[in-house]
Amino acid sequence: MRVKCVICDAIHHLDDNLPLAKKLRNRPIHTYMCDTCHDRIKDNTIARIETGNFRFYRTSPQMDKEF
């Protein structure tokens, strides 16, 4: 299965029997992000958390304090 990264528009090939390929095929709302872009976003998020100015909006303020 050919998939395209939503951020960098790189085209990758996935095995048709992988769970990710089945999820993308059966649910078109899900998008594919390559490992390079995923790692870059993860590193940038970790760097923003370390600055102390990052706020999690999906959690309660109590959980933010514990984190």
Secondary structure as UniProt FT lines:
FT   STRAND          2..4
FT   TURN            6..8
FT   STRAND          11..13
FT   TURN            16..17
FT   HELIX           19..26
FT   TURN            28..29
FT   HELIX           35..51
FT   HELIX           61..66
//
